[in-house]
Amino acid sequence: MKFKLPILIFFLVSFSHGQNEIKQAYFASGCFWCVESIFESLEGVNNVESGYSGGWLKNPSYNQVLTGKTGHAESVRISYNPNQISFSNLVEVFFASHDPTTLNRQGPDVGTHYRSIAFYEFDEEKKIIEQEIKRLLENQIYPVIVTEIKKFEKFYVAENYHQDYKIKNPNNPYIWNVSVPRIEKFKSNYTDLLKKE
């Protein structure tokens, strides 16, 4: 009888930790001002940071990445609760919220630093990405997909002024003409995944 209380406490603590588990996912799909806002709108996503990934230069600056000589792409790090949204959901959103058919380009933004990359940390995540690409091609959602499937290595957080850029700069012409239409188009097609107002 004396072991029942500790066992119960252990169970409750374990259950609580599971409910609050936070994982991370990494994607590159064009200007991170747009991508950040899209993923921030999802239920189960706790935080999204803009940054750089996929290249070789350590601690790159925005101006260095813009040269296209660092190997990095503008990327986001997504912190999410897998009990509320799955990695599969995030991969689906990734492909649905940008054009994975254009090499080194998203809309008006051109260069290798705007290329499409789905990063994975584990083999299971890689398999999920490959399965989604297969599904999209078989269902002729896209005629071709040029997205890189890349093993995640390192994420460098971008300068502070890039974080929550859309929120901080609502009247920026790029935000109005590029980001807002892209975000609103996505939201109209995925209302079931959005945070409740």
TORLUMMI-59215 format. One line per 3 residues: number of its first residue (from 1); for each residue x, y, z of N, C-alpha, C, O. Coordinates in steps of 0.2 Angstrom, whole numbers, plus 5000, padded with zeros to 4 digits. Last residue first. Layout:
// residues N
NUM	X:Y:Z:X:Y:Z:X:Y:Z:X:Y:Z; ...
This chain:
// residues 197
197	4952:5161:4837:4953:5168:4838:4950:5169:4846:4950:5174:4848; 4962:5146:4836:4955:5149:4837:4956:5156:4840:4960:5158:4844; 4974:5143:4824:4972:5145:4831:4965:5148:4831:4963:5152:4827
194	4970:5131:4810:4972:5138:4813:4970:5139:4820:4966:5135:4823; 4966:5120:4804:4973:5120:4807:4974:5126:4811:4979:5127:4815; 4955:5123:4797:4954:5118:4802:4961:5118:4806:4961:5115:4812
191	4958:5132:4787:4955:5134:4793:4955:5130:4798:4955:5132:4804; 4965:5131:4774:4967:5127:4780:4964:5130:4787:4968:5130:4792; 4962:5141:4765:4962:5133:4763:4963:5129:4769:4962:5123:4768
188	4964:5153:4770:4958:5151:4768:4957:5144:4766:4951:5142:4766; 4978:5153:4774:4973:5152:4779:4966:5150:4776:4962:5147:4780; 4984:5155:4761:4985:5148:4765:4979:5148:4770:4976:5142:4770
185	4979:5167:4758:4978:5162:4753:4978:5155:4757:4974:5151:4756; 4985:5175:4768:4978:5174:4768:4976:5169:4763:4971:5165:4765; 4999:5173:4764:4997:5171:4771:4989:5170:4771:4987:5165:4773
182	5000:5180:4752:5002:5173:4753:4999:5170:4759:4997:5164:4759; 4995:5193:4755:4991:5188:4750:4993:5181:4751:4989:5177:4751; 5006:5196:4764:4998:5196:4766:4995:5192:4761:4991:5187:4764
179	5018:5196:4757:5017:5192:4763:5009:5191:4764:5007:5185:4765; 5016:5205:4746:5018:5199:4745:5016:5194:4751:5013:5189:4750; 5011:5218:4749:5010:5215:4742:5012:5208:4741:5010:5205:4736
176	5013:5220:4763:5006:5221:4760:5005:5217:4753:5000:5214:4752; 5027:5217:4764:5022:5214:4768:5015:5214:4765:5011:5209:4764; 5032:5227:4755:5033:5220:4754:5028:5216:4758:5025:5211:4755
173	5028:5239:4762:5025:5237:4755:5026:5230:4754:5022:5227:4751; 5023:5239:4779:5029:5238:4774:5026:5236:4767:5022:5231:4767; 5014:5240:4789:5013:5244:4783:5019:5244:4778:5019:5248:4773
170	5018:5232:4799:5012:5230:4795:5011:5234:4789:5007:5232:4785; 5030:5227:4807:5030:5232:4801:5024:5230:4797:5025:5229:4791; 5028:5218:4817:5031:5225:4819:5031:5230:4813:5031:5236:4814
167	5022:5208:4811:5018:5211:4816:5021:5218:4817:5017:5223:4819; 5032:5204:4802:5025:5206:4799:5021:5210:4804:5018:5215:4803; 5042:5200:4810:5043:5206:4806:5036:5209:4803:5035:5215:4803
164	5046:5192:4820:5039:5194:4820:5039:5201:4816:5036:5206:4817; 5063:5196:4817:5058:5192:4821:5051:5195:4822:5051:5201:4823; 5071:5205:4812:5068:5200:4807:5063:5196:4811:5058:5194:4808
161	5078:5212:4822:5073:5215:4818:5069:5211:4813:5064:5213:4810; 5087:5202:4827:5081:5204:4830:5076:5207:4826:5070:5206:4827; 5094:5191:4814:5094:5197:4818:5087:5199:4821:5082:5197:4818
158	5091:5173:4816:5092:5179:4812:5092:5185:4817:5090:5185:4823; 5099:5159:4822:5094:5164:4823:5096:5171:4820:5101:5173:4820; 5104:5145:4813:5107:5152:4816:5101:5157:4816:5098:5158:4811
155	5105:5128:4815:5100:5134:4814:5103:5140:4817:5105:5140:4823; 5112:5114:4808:5112:5119:4812:5108:5125:4810:5107:5126:4804; 5107:5101:4802:5113:5102:4805:5113:5108:4810:5115:5107:4816
152	5095:5090:4795:5096:5096:4798:5103:5096:4802:5105:5091:4805; 5096:5084:4779:5097:5082:4786:5099:5089:4789:5103:5093:4787; 5084:5088:4767:5091:5089:4769:5091:5087:4777:5087:5090:4780
149	5077:5088:4752:5076:5085:4758:5083:5085:4761:5087:5081:4759; 5072:5102:4742:5078:5098:4744:5075:5095:4751:5072:5098:4755; 5060:5104:4729:5062:5104:4736:5068:5100:4738:5067:5094:4737
146	5054:5103:4717:5062:5104:4717:5064:5104:4724:5070:5106:4725; 5042:5094:4709:5044:5096:4716:5052:5097:4716:5055:5092:4715; 5030:5095:4696:5037:5093:4698:5038:5096:4705:5035:5102:4707
143	5016:5098:4696:5019:5094:4691:5026:5091:4692:5028:5086:4690; 5006:5095:4710:5012:5099:4707:5014:5095:4702:5015:5088:4703; 4995:5087:4711:4995:5093:4714:5000:5098:4712:4999:5104:4710
140	4994:5074:4706:4995:5079:4702:4994:5086:4705:4991:5091:4701; 4995:5064:4715:4988:5067:4714:4989:5073:4709:4984:5077:4709; 5008:5061:4714:5004:5056:4712:4997:5059:4710:4993:5057:4706
137	5014:5072:4720:5015:5071:4713:5010:5066:4710:5008:5067:4705; 5009:5071:4733:5007:5077:4729:5009:5076:4722:5005:5078:4718; 5014:5059:4737:5007:5060:4737:5005:5066:4733:5000:5065:4728
134	5028:5061:4737:5025:5056:4733:5017:5057:4732:5015:5056:4726; 5029:5071:4747:5030:5073:4740:5027:5068:4735:5025:5069:4730; 5025:5063:4758:5020:5069:4756:5022:5071:4749:5018:5073:4745
131	5035:5054:4758:5028:5052:4757:5024:5057:4755:5019:5056:4750; 5046:5062:4762:5046:5059:4755:5039:5056:4753:5037:5056:4748; 5042:5066:4775:5043:5071:4769:5042:5068:4762:5039:5070:4758
128	5042:5054:4781:5036:5058:4781:5036:5063:4775:5031:5064:4771; 5055:5051:4780:5050:5046:4777:5044:5050:4776:5040:5050:4771; 5061:5061:4789:5063:5060:4781:5057:5056:4778:5055:5058:4772
125	5055:5057:4801:5054:5063:4798:5055:5063:4790:5051:5066:4786; 5062:5045:4803:5055:5045:4802:5052:5051:4799:5048:5051:4795; 5075:5048:4804:5073:5045:4798:5066:5045:4797:5063:5045:4791
122	5077:5065:4810:5076:5058:4811:5074:5055:4805:5071:5058:4801; 5077:5078:4806:5082:5076:4811:5082:5069:4812:5087:5066:4814; 5075:5087:4790:5073:5082:4795:5079:5080:4800:5085:5081:4798
119	5069:5101:4781:5074:5098:4785:5071:5092:4789:5065:5092:4791; 5065:5105:4765:5062:5102:4771:5068:5098:4775:5070:5093:4772; 5067:5120:4756:5071:5114:4759:5066:5112:4765:5064:5116:4769
116	5068:5130:4742:5064:5126:4746:5068:5120:4749:5071:5116:4745; 5078:5146:4742:5076:5139:4739:5072:5135:4744:5071:5137:4750; 5083:5158:4744:5076:5157:4744:5073:5151:4742:5068:5150:4741
113	5096:5157:4742:5094:5158:4749:5087:5158:4750:5084:5159:4755; 5098:5157:4728:5098:5150:4732:5096:5151:4739:5094:5146:4742; 5085:5168:4721:5092:5166:4724:5092:5160:4728:5087:5158:4730
110	5072:5180:4722:5076:5175:4718:5083:5174:4721:5086:5179:4723; 5056:5184:4725:5062:5183:4728:5066:5178:4724:5064:5172:4724; 5043:5185:4720:5048:5190:4717:5055:5189:4720:5060:5192:4718
107	5040:5168:4722:5038:5174:4719:5043:5179:4717:5047:5177:4712; 5055:5161:4726:5048:5161:4728:5045:5168:4726:5047:5173:4729; 5068:5151:4720:5064:5156:4719:5057:5155:4723:5054:5150:4723
104	5076:5139:4717:5079:5145:4720:5075:5151:4719:5077:5157:4717; 5064:5133:4706:5071:5132:4709:5074:5139:4711:5074:5143:4707; 5047:5129:4709:5052:5134:4707:5059:5134:4710:5059:5134:4716
101	5039:5121:4716:5041:5119:4709:5046:5124:4706:5049:5122:4701; 5034:5124:4728:5039:5120:4728:5042:5118:4721:5046:5113:4720; 5027:5138:4734:5028:5135:4727:5034:5131:4727:5040:5133:4726
98	5019:5137:4749:5023:5140:4745:5023:5136:4738:5020:5131:4738; 5010:5130:4757:5010:5137:4758:5016:5140:4754:5017:5146:4755; 5010:5116:4756:5004:5120:4753:5004:5127:4754:5000:5131:4751
95	5022:5112:4761:5021:5111:4754:5015:5115:4751:5015:5118:4746; 5019:5116:4775:5025:5118:4771:5024:5118:4764:5025:5123:4760; 5008:5108:4778:5007:5116:4778:5013:5118:4774:5012:5123:4770
92	5014:5095:4778:5008:5097:4773:5007:5105:4772:5006:5107:4767; 5023:5097:4788:5025:5096:4781:5020:5097:4776:5021:5100:4771; 5014:5098:4799:5018:5104:4797:5021:5103:4790:5022:5108:4787
89	5007:5086:4799:5003:5092:4798:5008:5098:4795:5006:5102:4791; 5018:5078:4802:5015:5077:4796:5011:5083:4794:5011:5085:4788; 5020:5082:4815:5026:5084:4810:5023:5083:4803:5024:5087:4799
86	5004:5088:4822:5010:5083:4820:5015:5085:4816:5014:5091:4812; 4998:5096:4836:4999:5096:4829:5005:5092:4827:5010:5092:4831; 4996:5092:4849:4991:5096:4846:4992:5097:4838:4987:5098:4835
83	5006:5084:4853:5000:5082:4855:4994:5086:4852:4988:5084:4852; 5017:5091:4849:5015:5086:4845:5009:5083:4847:5006:5079:4843; 5019:5108:4849:5017:5103:4853:5014:5097:4849:5009:5098:4846
80	5034:5116:4842:5027:5114:4842:5025:5108:4847:5030:5105:4849; 5043:5128:4835:5043:5125:4841:5035:5123:4842:5031:5127:4842; 5052:5130:4821:5046:5130:4823:5046:5125:4830:5048:5120:4830
77	5063:5140:4812:5063:5135:4817:5056:5135:4821:5054:5141:4824; 5065:5144:4795:5062:5145:4801:5062:5139:4806:5063:5133:4804; 5076:5152:4784:5073:5147:4786:5069:5149:4793:5070:5154:4795
74	5085:5156:4769:5081:5159:4775:5076:5154:4777:5073:5151:4773; 5099:5146:4768:5093:5148:4765:5089:5151:4771:5090:5149:4777; 5117:5145:4765:5111:5145:4769:5105:5148:4765:5105:5151:4760
71	5128:5147:4757:5125:5140:4757:5118:5140:4760:5114:5135:4760; 5134:5159:4756:5135:5155:4762:5132:5148:4762:5133:5144:4767; 5132:5166:4744:5138:5163:4745:5139:5159:4751:5145:5157:4753
68	5121:5174:4743:5120:5168:4740:5127:5163:4741:5127:5158:4738; 5120:5187:4749:5125:5186:4743:5124:5179:4740:5126:5178:4734; 5112:5185:4760:5109:5188:4753:5114:5187:4747:5111:5188:4742
65	5120:5181:4770:5116:5176:4767:5113:5179:4760:5112:5175:4755; 5126:5194:4773:5130:5188:4770:5126:5183:4766:5128:5180:4761; 5115:5201:4778:5119:5203:4772:5123:5198:4769:5124:5197:4762
62	5113:5193:4789:5108:5193:4784:5111:5196:4777:5110:5193:4772; 5127:5183:4794:5123:5189:4795:5118:5189:4789:5119:5185:4784; 5131:5167:4801:5130:5171:4795:5126:5177:4797:5121:5177:4801
59	5138:5157:4810:5135:5163:4812:5135:5169:4806:5137:5174:4807; 5148:5149:4797:5146:5149:4804:5143:5157:4806:5146:5161:4803; 5143:5142:4781:5146:5148:4785:5143:5148:4792:5137:5148:4793
56	5135:5132:4775:5142:5131:4779:5145:5136:4783:5149:5135:4787; 5117:5129:4776:5124:5131:4773:5130:5129:4777:5129:5125:4781; 5106:5127:4782:5107:5123:4776:5114:5125:4773:5115:5122:4767
53	5099:5142:4788:5101:5135:4789:5102:5132:4782:5100:5135:4777; 5094:5156:4798:5097:5153:4792:5099:5146:4793:5102:5144:4799; 5078:5163:4804:5085:5162:4804:5088:5159:4798:5085:5160:4792
50	5064:5166:4815:5067:5167:4808:5075:5166:4809:5077:5168:4814; 5054:5155:4825:5060:5160:4824:5062:5160:4817:5063:5155:4814; 5039:5153:4833:5043:5152:4827:5048:5157:4826:5047:5163:4828
47	5030:5144:4845:5034:5149:4844:5038:5148:4837:5039:5142:4835; 5020:5134:4846:5021:5139:4852:5025:5145:4850:5024:5150:4852; 5007:5127:4838:5013:5130:4837:5014:5135:4842:5011:5140:4843
44	4994:5123:4841:4999:5119:4843:5006:5121:4842:5011:5118:4844; 4987:5130:4826:4986:5128:4833:4991:5123:4835:4993:5118:4831; 4996:5142:4817:4994:5136:4818:4993:5134:4825:4997:5135:4829
41	5002:5155:4814:4995:5154:4814:4992:5148:4816:4986:5147:4817; 5015:5153:4813:5013:5155:4819:5005:5155:4820:5003:5155:4825; 5016:5149:4799:5017:5144:4805:5015:5146:4811:5012:5142:4816
38	5015:5162:4793:5010:5156:4792:5011:5151:4797:5005:5149:4800; 5025:5170:4799:5018:5171:4800:5013:5165:4799:5008:5164:4802; 5036:5163:4793:5036:5164:4801:5028:5165:4802:5026:5162:4807
35	5035:5165:4780:5035:5159:4782:5033:5159:4790:5029:5155:4792; 5037:5179:4778:5030:5176:4776:5030:5169:4780:5024:5168:4783; 5050:5181:4783:5044:5185:4785:5037:5182:4784:5033:5182:4788
32	5058:5173:4775:5055:5170:4782:5050:5175:4785:5047:5173:4790; 5055:5170:4758:5056:5175:4763:5053:5173:4770:5047:5171:4771; 5056:5152:4755:5056:5159:4753:5057:5163:4759:5060:5162:4764
29	5056:5141:4764:5052:5141:4759:5051:5148:4756:5045:5151:4756; 5063:5129:4775:5065:5135:4771:5060:5135:4765:5060:5130:4761; 5061:5122:4792:5059:5123:4785:5062:5129:4781:5063:5134:4785
26	5061:5112:4806:5064:5117:4802:5062:5117:4794:5062:5111:4791; 5054:5109:4822:5055:5107:4815:5057:5113:4811:5057:5119:4814; 5054:5102:4839:5056:5107:4834:5056:5105:4827:5058:5099:4826
23	5042:5100:4853:5047:5097:4848:5049:5103:4843:5045:5108:4843; 5037:5098:4869:5039:5103:4864:5044:5100:4859:5049:5098:4861; 5025:5092:4880:5031:5090:4876:5032:5095:4870:5027:5097:4867
20	5015:5092:4889:5018:5098:4887:5024:5098:4883:5028:5102:4882; 5010:5079:4890:5006:5084:4887:5009:5091:4885:5007:5094:4880; 5022:5073:4895:5020:5071:4889:5015:5076:4886:5016:5078:4880
17	5021:5079:4908:5027:5081:4904:5025:5079:4896:5027:5082:4892; 5009:5073:4913:5010:5080:4912:5015:5082:4907:5015:5087:4903; 5013:5060:4914:5008:5062:4909:5008:5069:4908:5007:5071:4902
14	5023:5061:4923:5025:5058:4917:5020:5060:4912:5021:5063:4906; 5016:5065:4934:5021:5069:4932:5023:5067:4925:5024:5071:4920; 5007:5054:4936:5004:5061:4934:5010:5065:4932:5008:5069:4927
11	5016:5044:4939:5011:5043:4933:5009:5050:4931:5009:5052:4925; 5022:5048:4951:5026:5047:4945:5022:5047:4938:5024:5050:4933; 5010:5048:4959:5014:5054:4957:5018:5054:4951:5018:5058:4947
8	5008:5034:4959:5003:5039:4956:5006:5046:4954:5004:5049:4949; 5019:5030:4965:5018:5028:4959:5013:5032:4955:5013:5034:4949; 5018:5036:4978:5023:5038:4974:5022:5036:4966:5024:5039:4962
5	5005:5029:4982:5006:5037:4981:5011:5039:4977:5010:5042:4972; 5008:5015:4983:5003:5018:4978:5004:5025:4977:5003:5028:4971; 5017:5010:4992:5020:5012:4986:5015:5016:4981:5016:5018:4976
2	5010:5006:5003:5014:5012:5004:5017:5014:4997:5020:5020:4997; 5004:4994:5000:5000:5000:5000:5004:5006:5000:5002:5011:4997
